[in-house]
Amino acid sequence: MKMRIYRGALVVAAVAALVGFPLFNGLALAADKHVGEAVEHAKEAVEHGKQGHADVLVHHAEEALKHAGAAGVKSPHLDEGVKHLKEAIEHGKAGHADVATQHAEGAVTHLSEVK
């Protein structure tokens, strides 16, 4: 009788692990995807900022900000990256491509460190 209970508990645990692991792993992958997208858009913002294209920098910084917000990760680097993106957008809208580029570079640095 005890053996059946142990076997049943083992089966339940195995099924829970097989179902639960991919679910939580999928959430982690979604967060990684958003952080990766945020980094890529921030890099694009830097490249366009270096060319003096403040308007395109703003577009990419805004996209990076959307992805950073969707990542759903608690991280001081993510928080700092978001601050830099907001500053890049503000300065880019004011036409200050050089300052906006510096903030976009700061965002790339911090977002790249998000684990």
C-alpha positions as CSV (number, residue, x, y, z in Angstrom):
1,M,0.0,0.0,0.0
2,K,2.8,2.5,0.9
3,M,4.6,1.6,-2.3
4,R,1.5,2.6,-4.4
5,I,1.4,6.0,-2.6
6,Y,5.0,6.6,-3.2
7,R,4.7,5.6,-6.8
8,G,1.7,7.9,-7.2
9,A,3.4,10.8,-5.6
10,L,6.4,10.2,-7.8
11,V,4.2,10.2,-10.9
12,V,2.5,13.4,-9.8
13,A,5.9,15.1,-9.1
14,A,7.3,14.0,-12.5
15,V,4.2,15.3,-14.4
16,A,4.4,18.6,-12.5
17,A,8.0,19.0,-13.3
18,L,7.5,18.2,-17.0
19,V,4.6,20.7,-17.2
20,G,6.0,23.4,-14.9
21,F,9.6,23.6,-16.2
22,P,8.7,24.6,-19.8
23,L,6.2,27.1,-18.5
24,F,8.7,28.9,-16.3
25,N,11.4,28.5,-18.8
26,G,9.2,30.1,-21.4
27,L,8.6,33.1,-19.2
28,A,12.4,33.5,-18.8
29,L,12.8,33.2,-22.6
30,A,10.2,35.9,-23.1
31,A,12.0,38.3,-20.7
32,D,15.4,37.5,-22.4
33,K,13.8,38.2,-25.8
34,H,12.5,41.6,-24.7
35,V,15.8,42.6,-23.1
36,G,17.6,41.5,-26.3
37,E,15.3,43.6,-28.4
38,A,15.8,46.5,-26.1
39,V,19.6,46.2,-26.5
40,E,19.3,46.0,-30.3
41,H,17.1,49.1,-30.6
42,A,19.4,51.0,-28.1
43,K,22.4,50.1,-30.3
44,E,20.5,51.3,-33.4
45,A,19.8,54.5,-31.5
46,V,23.5,55.0,-30.8
47,E,24.4,54.4,-34.4
48,H,21.9,56.9,-35.7
49,G,22.8,59.4,-33.0
50,K,26.5,59.3,-34.1
51,Q,25.3,60.2,-37.5
52,G,23.4,63.2,-36.1
53,H,19.9,61.6,-36.8
54,A,18.2,62.7,-33.6
55,D,14.7,61.8,-34.9
56,V,15.7,58.2,-35.8
57,L,17.5,57.9,-32.4
58,V,14.3,58.9,-30.7
59,H,12.4,56.2,-32.6
60,H,14.8,53.5,-31.7
61,A,15.1,54.6,-28.1
62,E,11.3,54.6,-27.8
63,E,11.2,51.0,-29.2
64,A,13.9,50.0,-26.8
65,L,11.9,51.5,-23.9
66,K,8.8,49.5,-24.9
67,H,10.8,46.3,-24.9
68,A,12.6,47.1,-21.6
69,G,9.2,47.7,-20.0
70,A,7.8,44.5,-21.4
71,A,10.7,42.4,-20.1
72,G,9.2,42.2,-16.6
73,V,12.5,41.7,-14.9
74,K,13.6,43.2,-11.6
75,S,17.1,44.5,-12.1
76,P,19.0,47.6,-11.2
77,H,20.6,47.5,-14.6
78,L,17.2,47.5,-16.3
79,D,16.1,50.4,-14.2
80,E,19.3,52.4,-15.1
81,G,18.9,51.5,-18.8
82,V,15.3,52.8,-18.7
83,K,16.5,56.1,-17.2
84,H,19.1,56.5,-19.9
85,L,16.5,55.7,-22.6
86,K,14.2,58.3,-21.2
87,E,17.0,60.9,-21.2
88,A,18.0,59.9,-24.7
89,I,14.4,60.4,-25.9
90,E,14.1,63.8,-24.2
91,H,17.4,65.1,-25.6
92,G,16.8,63.6,-29.0
93,K,13.4,65.4,-29.2
94,A,15.2,68.6,-28.3
95,G,17.6,67.9,-31.2
96,H,20.7,67.3,-29.0
97,A,21.9,64.2,-30.9
98,D,25.3,64.2,-29.1
99,V,23.9,64.1,-25.6
100,A,21.1,61.7,-26.6
101,T,23.8,59.4,-28.0
102,Q,25.6,59.4,-24.8
103,H,22.5,58.4,-22.9
104,A,21.7,55.7,-25.5
105,E,25.2,54.3,-25.0
106,G,24.6,54.3,-21.3
107,A,21.4,52.4,-21.9
108,V,23.2,49.8,-24.0
109,T,25.8,49.3,-21.3
110,H,23.2,48.7,-18.6
111,L,20.7,46.7,-20.6
112,S,23.5,44.4,-21.7
113,E,24.1,43.6,-18.1
114,V,20.6,42.5,-17.4
115,K,20.5,38.8,-16.4
